[in-house]
Amino acid sequence: MSKHVSNVLVVLPTYNEVENVERAVRAVRETGYDVLVVDDSSPDGTADVVERLAHADPGTQLLVRPRKQGLGSAYVSGFTCGLARGYEYMVEMDADGSHRPEHLQEIVGEAERCGGVVIGSRYVRGGSVSGWRWHRKLLSWGANLYTRALLGLRARDATSGYRCYPRAVLEAIGLERIVSQGYSFQIEMVYRCVKLGFPVREVPIRFEDRVAGKSKVSQGEVRKALTTVLWLRLSGVGRDE
């Protein structure tokens, strides 16, 4: 096991990821970073697997919530725990194998250098997507184009779920202000960072479709995300807080 690093916490939200979670946790711990699994009471026993790992490793932690409450809500819960426990950097990462652990140290290192949010980006030079069919790629690309057009963001991959936030950024945003519960959480967080004047950096990643299990992205989630972008544009978020 790599040396215990106490100032970085990788948050893995899970719901029915029993096929993937142990592999994901072990991969993170091999980098030396701590990991917190936020499980929404998965009926498939995901939390039981993590509990066993946590019993043997103090760098592995588990937070079980009473029901499925959404991706954004899971990250807010995880970040709140991380702040309370003294971590200086919080990382978002999927537990399904789509985010390669070899990118972790570069993402965290860039956050340490710039003091802002760092996105693991599929759409900058050197980034790529593997395993998606053309319509899924088109949907993701179009969502990012729509987001840039309406919100004036420069980030090429504002919907990426692989990223790092310094403590100071999360404290300035105020996690209690976040309104997005689902995948639009990623867009809202970048938008709030920009409005507060924090830098947003992107480092290229190779994104691979999930190893096992089913994607949690539904058409309803996509529609909700598009609606949230419009709300962010019209609501004045970040200008009067």
Secondary structure, DSSP 4 states (H G I P E B T S, - for coil): -PPPEEEEEEEEEESS-TTTHHHHHHHHHHHTEEEEEEE---TTSHHHHHHHHHHH-TTEEEEE-SS---HHHHHHHHHHHHHHTT-SEEEE--SSS-B-GGGHHHHHHHHHHHSSEEEEESSSTT-EEES--HHHHHHHHHHHHHHHHHH----S-TT-S-EEEEHHHHHHH-GGG----STTHHHHHHHHHHHTT--EEEEE-EEE--SSS-----HHHHHHHHHHHHHHHHHTTTT--
